Amino acid sequence: MDTTDNSPEDISSAAVISVTELQHQLNELLQQLSPERLQVLADFASYLVNAESEAATQELLAIPGLLERVKHSSATPKTHYTNWRTLRSDV
């Protein structure tokens, strides 16, 4: 019988530990690289960050009508908003 608990908290905790270990390993490896190789690595890391950002942007743009709703919300005059503190005073 498997007693491993795979609750979301445990999976998340394991992912954090894994990320921490990876960051530590990368830091150790960085100390061994020449300045030229560090520049190559920095360029590649920048590429990866931009690729993730672009993928997230494309995912949001794929949601039908999202851009129009955001534009409409931005164009709504502030006078049409109600202060959330005045909506319910009993909470």
Buried (B, 14 or more C-beta within 10 A) or exposed (E): EEEEEEEEEEEEEEEEEEEEEEEEEEEEEEEEEEEEEEEEBEEEEEEEEEEEEEEEEEEEEEEEEEEEEEEEEEEEEEEEEEEEEEEEEEE
